[in-house]
Every structure is written in structure tokens, then in C-alpha cells.
Amino acid sequence: MERITVLLADDNLIVREGVRALLAYDPAVEVVGVAGDRDELVAEAERLQPRVVVTDIRMPPTFQDEGIEAAREVRRRHPGTGVVVLSQFDSAEYAVALLADGAAGYAYLLKNHIDDPGRLGSAIRAVAAGGSVIDPDIVRALVDPARDESRLDADDEQLLQWVAQGRPVKAIAVSRGDTPEAVGAAIERLFLALAKGAGAGRADALRRLRMLHTAILAREEQGETLSRLLPGGIAEKLRTDAGAVDRTERLVVTVLMSDVRGYSRIAEGTDPAALAGQLGAHRQAMNGAILGAGGTVMQYVGDAVMAVFGAPDPQPDHAERAVGAACEMHARQRVLDAEWAARGLDPFGLGIGLSTGEVAAAMLGSAERVEYTLVGDVVNLAQRLQDLARPAGTTVASEPTVRGAPARPWEPLGNRCVKGRESTVVAYRLRSGDQEDA
């Protein structure tokens, strides 16, 4: 198990070493460094790049909020770094203001509770995974004034607790067995109920709860936008892994390339609006087949689809997963083709190539734009094998892919010359009841 690396920052040597000794008993945590002031915290975080920073609020030189400023600077340089703030101040205002940045990965704990190793360890794990935590005493400071004199049923009481704890709306929806939209509406109704006849104390508590809720919504929207712009799994990796942007990984993967046979001819004779509808339905079906097998859709280029199995997270059975996805893609496309035939539209017969081997995986690009990219001969070979996958409904794979999925019914195609390669390639054609035998 990979341990969570932690950098401790506190100007008080006794507190710092006490926390270090406490965390030594946690097998999931490794303290990799310490710091005693703001500048040292920033410098050590840059050098060590920990997954989590545990810091006091007030540190030299002015003993104001240097710990918070330093943590935010670390987050600016390495957005995936989690932050646990240890404070002797039980101010709900301070905790909510910290979380109101709209960024995941912050925890606010009171120092008089850090003698509980489970509580501190849980907070470290939570922020390392992009979550947020508020000390239970702070939650009570938020909840008690807000519900004073309010008549809440058990469901509303639980909802109020979850909001005060900073739980994401989607997480609340899962716990309630409801939709995020329904939870959002329930929170709005709860706030309206609490606001009726609110005195000054309750109004202030409601304002803090509203700030916290707004921050949570902003954080979720930010995450959803990032997920739409990047391949599946990459957005989460960037949010939780501080060094992912700067790191190149060597992975053994299986790359899948698919292409629609005769697409240019189809485009020439089809109304553009109808073709756009076909292409959208095709991509949705292919996306579902790939994600259903645990793959990552890397990109669409016109009618072509590129996917990878075994990245960004390693999968020991990546070859078998890729073959299963190829079969499902053919099956789903046959269903679409039958629907289109009834409307007088041309079918999208597929050719799919599979190649297995080592790649370098990295976030590449410029300061303005980065993309998750696979580099290596395996990617090029998948494209060339896809060219061999004829007629429509055919899947062709490399020998390493066949070795990774030996139970499938493979037909040897022998040594084949492919474009751009001096040496021949040993290729195999997949024969399966799930795939057309064209």
C-alpha cells in the first residue's frame, strides 16, 4: 500500500514532534518533513511535494495567518495537495471562510482533539482524496444556533448535519438514495424553514451555512467541468495527485483504435444533420462499451475512437478488458445499424485494432493547454492493426494482446506488413459470436 506523505508545519517544537509521534502509529501515513515557519513550509513543500500538509494557523514572523497563506501558496503550485489546518480557535467563521475557497482537500481540526489519532488520520485520508472535513465542535457551532427553536424532523436534522459537515451534494444524494437535484431542493427548503423568524444569532449561523453550501456547489461544478474536458479518470487523478501534471509514468497497457469503414462515402451521400445525429449516437454507444469494460476514452477524431486499458490506473487484465470492449462495440453498433436501416440511413461497420505493450503516459502540452497523452510504438501499431481489420465487423490484435486474452477464439493471420514499419507484425483476427463474421 502506498503511504500518504505528510509535511508537518508548526512553530512549536513540542506540538510538532508530538503530532509526528502520533502519526508514527498510522500505517497509512508517512511524515516526510517538518517546517517551523511560513517560508520553510513553502520551500519544503516544493522540495518534498507531499500529498498532505498539516499546519498551524499562526506562525512566524507575524503570528497571524501565515500557515493558511503558506498552505494556499502550496495549493497554487500543486493543486492536488491536501491541507489539514490545526487550530486552537473554535471559530466557525474561520473554518467556513477556509472552506469557502471552493477547493476540495481542506480540513479544519481543533488542536485539543489531535490526541485522537483516528480523527487526525481520518482527516489526512479525506483531504488526500480531495475531501473536506470540519471538526465536530465546529459543526455543532454551525448547527445549534441555526436550529434553535426550529421544528425539524429526523430527515431535516440529518440533512442539516451533512451540510454543516461540508459533505458534497452528490454524497448526500447517495446516502439518501435520491438525486442531486432533489437534495439541492431539500437543502433550499431547509434553509427557508430555518430562516423563518430567525434572530440575530440564528441568522448569522444560517449565513455561514449558506457560505459553506455555496462553496460545495462551486467545488462540484469545478470538478464536473474538469471531468468533461479530460479523459475518464484523469480529472480525479489531477485533483488528488499533486505531482501528476509533472510526472511521466511507464505503464503496460492495451490500446484500442476503431474506425468506421467507408465513412467518407457515407458522408458524401448523407444529409449533414442526419450524419451528425448518427455520429453522436455512435460515439455514445462506443463510450458506453469502453467505460463498461473499465477503459479510458482518450479521444475522438471524426469517426475514429482511441481508448486505453491499464491507464491512468494499472489493470492486470487490461488485454482481456480491451478485447471484451471490442466485442461490445461491435454488438452495440449492430443494434444502431438496425435502427438506422429502418430510417434509410447507412450502417457504420467497424474495424478495430488492439495492441499491447509499454507506453509513457504524461500530461503534455503548453502552459495554456495540457492533454493526457500516451507515447510509444504500441499506439502507432494499434492504428496500423485497425487498418488490417477488414471487412467491417473485424477486430485484429497483436501477439502480446492475444497472450493477454488467450481464452478468446483467435485466428492467426501470420506475418503482415503494415504501413510505417520495416519489420512485419504477427497479427490475429478475433472470431466470436459477439462479433460479426463478415
C-alpha positions as CSV (number, residue, x, y, z in Angstrom):
1,M,0.0,0.0,0.0
2,E,1.3,3.4,-1.0
3,R,1.6,5.6,2.1
4,I,0.2,9.2,2.3
5,T,3.2,11.5,2.5
6,V,2.8,14.4,5.0
7,L,4.7,17.6,5.8
8,L,4.2,19.0,9.3
9,A,4.3,22.7,10.0
10,D,4.2,24.3,13.5
11,D,6.5,26.8,15.2
12,N,6.1,25.0,18.5
13,L,8.6,22.2,18.6
14,I,6.8,20.2,21.2
15,V,3.5,20.3,19.3
16,R,5.3,19.4,16.0
17,E,7.1,16.4,17.4
18,G,4.0,15.3,19.3
19,V,2.0,15.2,16.1
20,R,4.8,13.4,14.4
21,A,4.9,10.8,17.1
22,L,1.2,10.4,17.0
23,L,1.2,9.8,13.2
24,A,4.0,7.3,13.5
25,Y,1.4,4.8,14.7
26,D,-0.7,5.2,11.5
27,P,0.5,2.6,8.9
28,A,-1.1,4.6,6.0
29,V,0.8,7.9,6.8
30,E,4.5,8.8,6.4
31,V,5.8,12.1,7.7
32,V,8.5,13.1,5.2
33,G,9.4,16.6,6.6
34,V,8.8,19.4,9.1
35,A,8.7,23.2,9.0
36,G,8.7,25.9,11.6
37,D,7.6,29.0,9.7
38,R,5.9,30.1,6.5
39,D,8.9,30.3,4.2
40,E,10.2,26.9,5.4
41,L,6.8,25.4,4.8
42,V,6.6,26.6,1.2
43,A,10.2,25.6,0.5
44,E,9.9,22.1,2.0
45,A,6.6,21.5,0.2
46,E,8.2,22.4,-3.1
47,R,11.1,20.1,-2.4
48,L,9.2,17.1,-1.0
49,Q,5.9,17.5,-2.8
50,P,3.8,15.8,-0.1
51,R,0.3,14.7,-0.7
52,V,-0.9,16.4,2.5
53,V,0.3,19.5,4.5
54,V,-0.6,19.6,8.2
55,T,-0.1,23.1,9.5
56,D,-0.9,25.5,12.4
57,I,-2.6,28.8,11.5
58,R,-0.3,31.3,13.4
59,M,3.4,31.0,12.6
60,P,6.4,33.3,12.4
61,P,7.1,36.0,11.5
62,T,3.9,37.9,12.5
63,F,1.9,35.0,14.1
64,Q,-1.3,36.0,12.2
65,D,-2.4,33.5,9.4
66,E,1.0,32.5,7.9
67,G,0.1,28.9,8.0
68,I,-3.0,29.4,5.9
69,E,-1.2,31.7,3.5
70,A,1.6,29.1,3.0
71,A,-0.9,26.3,2.5
72,R,-2.7,28.3,-0.1
73,E,0.6,29.0,-1.9
74,V,1.4,25.3,-1.9
75,R,-2.0,24.6,-3.3
76,R,-1.5,27.2,-6.0
77,R,1.7,25.5,-7.1
78,H,0.5,21.9,-6.6
79,P,-3.4,21.9,-6.7
80,G,-3.7,18.3,-5.6
81,T,-2.1,18.8,-2.2
82,G,-4.4,18.3,0.7
83,V,-4.3,20.7,3.7
84,V,-5.2,19.9,7.3
85,V,-5.3,23.1,9.5
86,L,-4.8,22.6,13.2
87,S,-6.2,25.5,15.3
88,Q,-6.7,26.4,18.9
89,F,-9.6,28.7,17.8
90,D,-13.1,27.1,17.6
91,S,-14.4,29.9,15.3
92,A,-17.0,28.6,12.9
93,E,-16.5,31.7,10.8
94,Y,-12.8,30.9,10.3
95,A,-13.5,27.3,9.3
96,V,-16.2,28.2,6.8
97,A,-14.0,31.0,5.3
98,L,-11.2,28.5,4.8
99,L,-13.5,26.0,3.0
100,A,-15.3,28.8,1.1
101,D,-12.3,28.9,-1.3
102,G,-14.4,26.4,-3.3
103,A,-11.5,24.0,-3.5
104,A,-11.6,20.4,-2.2
105,G,-9.0,19.0,0.1
106,Y,-9.2,21.2,3.2
107,A,-9.7,20.0,6.8
108,Y,-10.1,22.2,9.9
109,L,-9.4,20.5,13.2
110,L,-9.1,21.8,16.7
111,K,-5.7,21.2,18.5
112,N,-7.4,19.9,21.6
113,H,-8.7,17.0,19.5
114,I,-5.5,15.8,17.9
115,D,-4.7,13.5,20.7
116,D,-7.3,11.3,19.0
117,P,-5.1,9.5,16.3
118,G,-8.1,8.2,14.5
119,R,-9.6,11.7,14.0
120,L,-6.4,13.2,12.6
121,G,-5.6,10.2,10.4
122,S,-9.2,10.2,9.0
123,A,-8.8,13.9,8.1
124,I,-5.5,13.3,6.4
125,R,-7.0,10.4,4.3
126,A,-10.0,12.6,3.5
127,V,-8.0,15.6,2.1
128,A,-5.6,13.3,0.3
129,A,-8.6,12.0,-1.6
130,G,-9.9,15.5,-2.3
131,G,-12.5,15.6,0.5
132,S,-13.1,18.2,3.2
133,V,-13.5,17.9,7.0
134,I,-14.7,20.2,9.7
135,D,-14.1,19.5,13.4
136,P,-17.3,18.2,15.1
137,D,-17.2,21.1,17.6
138,I,-17.3,23.5,14.7
139,V,-20.2,21.6,13.2
140,R,-22.1,22.0,16.4
141,A,-21.3,25.7,16.4
142,L,-22.9,25.9,13.0
143,V,-25.9,23.7,13.7
144,D,-27.0,24.5,17.2
145,P,-27.8,28.2,16.6
146,A,-29.4,27.6,13.2
147,R,-31.9,25.0,14.5
148,D,-32.7,26.9,17.8
149,E,-36.4,27.0,18.1
150,S,-36.9,25.3,14.7
151,R,-39.0,22.2,14.5
152,L,-37.1,19.8,12.2
153,D,-38.0,16.2,11.6
154,A,-35.3,13.4,11.6
155,D,-34.6,13.8,7.9
156,D,-34.0,17.5,8.1
157,E,-31.9,17.1,11.2
158,Q,-29.7,14.7,9.3
159,L,-29.6,16.9,6.2
160,L,-28.5,19.9,8.4
161,Q,-25.7,17.8,9.9
162,W,-24.4,16.8,6.5
163,V,-24.4,20.4,5.2
164,A,-22.6,21.6,8.3
165,Q,-20.0,18.8,7.8
166,G,-19.3,20.0,4.3
167,R,-20.5,16.9,2.6
168,P,-20.9,17.2,-1.2
169,V,-24.4,17.2,-2.5
170,K,-23.8,14.1,-4.6
171,A,-22.5,12.2,-1.5
172,I,-25.7,13.3,0.4
173,A,-27.8,12.1,-2.6
174,V,-26.2,8.6,-2.4
175,S,-26.8,8.4,1.4
176,R,-30.4,9.4,0.9
177,G,-31.0,7.2,-2.2
178,D,-32.0,10.3,-4.0
179,T,-30.9,12.5,-6.9
180,P,-28.6,15.5,-6.5
181,E,-31.3,17.8,-7.8
182,A,-33.7,16.5,-5.2
183,V,-31.1,17.0,-2.5
184,G,-30.4,20.6,-3.7
185,A,-34.2,21.3,-3.5
186,A,-34.4,19.8,0.0
187,I,-31.5,22.0,1.2
188,E,-33.2,25.1,-0.1
189,R,-36.4,24.2,1.7
190,L,-34.4,23.5,4.9
191,F,-32.7,26.9,4.7
192,L,-36.1,28.6,4.2
193,A,-37.5,26.8,7.2
194,L,-34.6,27.8,9.3
195,A,-34.8,31.4,8.2
196,K,-38.4,31.9,9.3
197,G,-38.3,34.1,12.4
198,A,-34.5,33.8,12.7
199,G,-33.0,36.0,15.4
200,A,-29.6,37.6,15.0
201,G,-27.7,34.5,16.3
202,R,-29.6,32.1,14.0
203,A,-29.3,34.5,11.0
204,D,-25.5,34.5,11.5
205,A,-25.4,30.7,11.6
206,L,-27.6,30.5,8.5
207,R,-25.2,32.8,6.7
208,R,-22.3,30.6,7.5
209,L,-24.2,27.5,6.4
210,R,-25.1,29.2,3.1
211,M,-21.4,30.2,2.5
212,L,-20.4,26.6,3.1
213,H,-23.1,25.2,0.8
214,T,-22.2,27.6,-1.9
215,A,-18.5,26.6,-1.7
216,I,-19.5,22.9,-2.0
217,L,-21.6,23.6,-5.1
218,A,-18.8,25.6,-6.7
219,R,-16.3,22.8,-6.0
220,E,-18.6,20.2,-7.5
221,E,-19.2,22.2,-10.6
222,Q,-15.5,22.8,-11.0
223,G,-14.9,19.1,-10.8
224,E,-17.6,18.2,-13.3
225,T,-16.2,20.8,-15.8
226,L,-12.7,19.3,-15.5
227,S,-14.1,15.8,-16.0
228,R,-15.9,16.8,-19.2
229,L,-12.6,18.3,-20.6
230,L,-10.3,15.3,-19.8
231,P,-10.5,11.6,-20.4
232,G,-12.2,9.5,-17.7
233,G,-10.2,9.1,-14.5
234,I,-7.7,11.8,-15.4
235,A,-9.6,14.6,-13.8
236,E,-9.8,12.7,-10.5
237,K,-6.1,11.9,-10.7
238,L,-5.3,15.6,-11.1
239,R,-7.5,16.6,-8.2
240,T,-6.0,14.0,-5.8
241,D,-2.4,13.6,-7.0
242,A,-0.2,16.7,-6.5
243,G,2.6,15.6,-8.9
244,A,0.5,14.1,-11.7
245,V,1.0,17.0,-14.1
246,D,4.8,16.9,-13.9
247,R,5.2,13.1,-13.8
248,T,5.8,10.6,-16.7
249,E,4.7,7.1,-16.0
250,R,5.8,3.9,-17.7
251,L,2.8,1.6,-18.0
252,V,2.0,-1.6,-19.8
253,V,-1.4,-1.1,-21.5
254,T,-3.6,-2.2,-24.3
255,V,-4.6,0.5,-26.8
256,L,-7.8,0.2,-28.8
257,M,-8.4,2.0,-32.1
258,S,-11.6,1.8,-34.0
259,D,-12.7,3.3,-37.4
260,V,-15.9,3.4,-39.4
261,R,-15.5,1.7,-42.7
262,G,-16.4,3.8,-45.7
263,Y,-17.2,6.9,-43.7
264,S,-16.1,9.3,-46.4
265,R,-18.6,7.6,-48.8
266,I,-21.3,7.7,-46.2
267,A,-20.7,11.4,-45.5
268,E,-20.8,12.2,-49.2
269,G,-24.3,10.8,-49.6
270,T,-25.9,11.7,-46.2
271,D,-27.6,14.9,-45.0
272,P,-25.1,16.6,-42.6
273,A,-27.7,17.0,-39.8
274,A,-28.6,13.3,-40.1
275,L,-24.9,12.3,-40.2
276,A,-24.3,14.4,-37.0
277,G,-27.0,12.5,-35.3
278,Q,-25.5,9.2,-36.3
279,L,-22.1,10.2,-35.2
280,G,-23.4,11.3,-31.8
281,A,-25.2,8.1,-31.3
282,H,-22.2,6.1,-32.4
283,R,-19.8,7.9,-30.0
284,Q,-22.2,7.4,-27.1
285,A,-22.5,3.7,-27.8
286,M,-18.7,3.3,-28.1
287,N,-18.1,5.3,-25.0
288,G,-20.5,3.1,-23.0
289,A,-18.8,-0.1,-24.2
290,I,-15.3,1.2,-23.4
291,L,-16.2,2.6,-19.9
292,G,-18.2,-0.5,-19.1
293,A,-15.1,-2.6,-19.6
294,G,-13.0,-0.2,-17.4
295,G,-11.3,1.6,-20.2
296,T,-10.4,5.2,-20.7
297,V,-11.6,7.0,-23.8
298,M,-8.7,9.1,-24.9
299,Q,-10.1,10.9,-27.9
300,Y,-12.5,11.0,-30.8
301,V,-11.1,12.1,-34.2
302,G,-14.1,12.3,-36.6
303,D,-15.4,8.7,-36.8
304,A,-12.3,7.2,-35.1
305,V,-12.1,6.3,-31.4
306,M,-8.9,5.8,-29.4
307,A,-9.1,4.2,-25.9
308,V,-6.7,2.6,-23.5
309,F,-6.9,-0.1,-20.9
310,G,-4.4,0.0,-18.0
311,A,-4.1,3.8,-17.7
312,P,-4.2,6.1,-15.9
313,D,-4.6,3.3,-13.3
314,P,-2.8,0.0,-13.9
315,Q,-5.1,-3.0,-14.6
316,P,-3.5,-6.6,-14.7
317,D,-6.2,-7.8,-17.1
318,H,-6.1,-4.8,-19.5
319,A,-5.8,-7.0,-22.6
320,E,-8.9,-9.1,-21.7
321,R,-10.8,-5.9,-20.9
322,A,-9.9,-4.4,-24.3
323,V,-11.0,-7.5,-26.2
324,G,-14.3,-7.5,-24.3
325,A,-14.8,-3.9,-25.1
326,A,-14.2,-4.5,-28.8
327,C,-16.8,-7.3,-28.9
328,E,-19.3,-5.0,-27.1
329,M,-18.6,-2.1,-29.5
330,H,-19.4,-4.3,-32.5
331,A,-22.5,-5.6,-30.8
332,R,-23.8,-2.1,-29.9
333,Q,-23.0,-0.8,-33.4
334,R,-25.1,-3.6,-34.9
335,V,-28.0,-2.5,-32.8
336,L,-27.6,1.1,-34.1
337,D,-27.2,-0.1,-37.7
338,A,-30.5,-2.0,-37.4
339,E,-32.3,1.2,-36.1
340,W,-30.7,3.3,-38.9
341,A,-31.7,0.8,-41.6
342,A,-35.3,1.3,-40.7
343,R,-34.8,5.1,-41.3
344,G,-33.0,4.6,-44.6
345,L,-29.5,5.5,-43.1
346,D,-26.2,3.8,-44.0
347,P,-24.6,1.5,-41.4
348,F,-21.3,2.2,-39.6
349,G,-19.4,-1.0,-39.9
350,L,-16.4,-1.0,-37.6
351,G,-12.8,-2.1,-37.9
352,I,-10.9,-2.3,-34.5
353,G,-7.2,-2.7,-33.8
354,L,-5.7,-3.8,-30.4
355,S,-2.1,-3.5,-29.4
356,T,-0.4,-4.3,-26.1
357,G,2.9,-3.1,-24.7
358,E,4.7,-0.4,-22.7
359,V,3.9,3.3,-23.1
360,A,5.0,6.5,-21.5
361,A,1.9,8.3,-20.1
362,A,2.1,12.0,-19.2
363,M,0.3,15.3,-19.2
364,L,1.9,17.1,-22.2
365,G,1.2,20.5,-23.8
366,S,1.8,24.1,-23.0
367,A,1.1,26.5,-20.2
368,E,-2.3,27.2,-21.8
369,R,-3.4,23.7,-22.5
370,V,-2.3,20.2,-21.5
371,E,-3.6,16.8,-22.6
372,Y,-3.1,13.3,-21.2
373,T,-1.0,11.6,-23.8
374,L,0.3,8.1,-24.5
375,V,3.7,7.9,-26.3
376,G,5.1,4.7,-27.7
377,D,5.1,2.3,-30.6
378,V,2.1,0.5,-29.1
379,V,-0.2,3.4,-30.0
380,N,1.0,3.5,-33.7
381,L,0.7,-0.3,-34.0
382,A,-2.9,-0.2,-32.8
383,Q,-3.7,2.2,-35.6
384,R,-2.0,0.0,-38.2
385,L,-3.8,-3.1,-37.0
386,Q,-7.0,-1.3,-37.3
387,D,-6.2,-0.7,-40.9
388,L,-6.0,-4.5,-41.3
389,A,-9.4,-5.1,-39.7
390,R,-11.3,-5.6,-42.8
391,P,-14.1,-6.2,-43.8
392,A,-16.4,-4.4,-41.4
393,G,-17.1,-6.1,-38.1
394,T,-13.5,-7.3,-37.7
395,T,-11.1,-7.0,-34.8
396,V,-7.3,-7.5,-35.3
397,A,-4.8,-7.8,-32.4
398,S,-1.1,-8.0,-31.9
399,E,0.5,-11.2,-30.4
400,P,1.0,-9.6,-26.9
401,T,-2.7,-8.9,-26.8
402,V,-3.5,-12.4,-27.7
403,R,-1.2,-13.7,-25.0
404,G,-3.1,-11.4,-22.5
405,A,-6.5,-12.9,-23.6
406,P,-5.7,-16.5,-24.5
407,A,-9.2,-17.9,-24.0
408,R,-10.7,-15.9,-26.9
409,P,-11.1,-17.6,-30.3
410,W,-8.2,-16.2,-32.3
411,E,-7.4,-16.9,-35.9
412,P,-3.8,-16.4,-36.9
413,L,-3.2,-14.1,-39.8
414,G,0.5,-14.7,-40.0
415,N,3.2,-12.1,-40.6
416,R,1.7,-8.9,-42.0
417,C,3.4,-5.8,-43.5
418,V,1.9,-2.6,-42.0
419,K,2.5,1.0,-43.1
420,G,5.3,2.8,-41.4
421,R,7.1,-0.3,-40.1
422,E,10.1,-2.0,-41.6
423,S,9.5,-5.4,-39.8
424,T,6.4,-7.5,-40.2
425,V,3.8,-7.9,-37.5
426,V,2.3,-11.2,-36.2
427,A,-1.4,-10.5,-36.3
428,Y,-4.5,-12.3,-35.2
429,R,-8.2,-11.9,-36.1
430,L,-10.9,-12.4,-33.4
431,R,-13.7,-14.8,-34.2
432,S,-16.6,-14.6,-31.7
433,G,-20.3,-15.0,-31.6
434,D,-20.4,-11.4,-30.2
435,Q,-18.8,-10.1,-33.3
436,E,-19.8,-10.2,-37.0
437,D,-18.3,-12.9,-39.0
438,A,-18.2,-10.9,-42.2
